[in-house]
Amino acid sequence: MEAKASLRHARIAPRKVQIVLDLIRNKPVEQAMAILKHTPKAACEPLEKLLKSAVANAENNFNLDRSNLFVSECYVTPGPTMKRIRPRAQGRAFQVLKRTSHVFITVAERE
């Protein structure tokens, strides 16, 4: 059995989220929570909430034991990119890409 949680349209670039996801992949839930709490990255705060949501889904919807859960799958895909304009010299304008992410976490019970 496995439980999933997803975070869509997160206002952080996918490559920044991927760095943190690589740290928690295949780790027990308690260890993954500790890693997210003590890693100084901007992506850690929304990922911690997402992991808590996946654990709550596992406990409430599938009656899984929290102590046996681990992060079985986690990945990020790019969301829609917001295009903004930055004024530059001599009346020119440069485009600024504000990237978003769709993040997915799956927790499963270890056999």
Buried (B, 14 or more C-beta within 10 A) or exposed (E): EBBBBEBEEBEBBBEBBBEBBEBBBEBBBEEBBEBBEEBEBEBBEBBBEBBBBBBEBBBEEEEBEEEBBBBBEBBBEEBEEEEEEEEEEEEEEEEEEEBBBBBBBBBBBEE
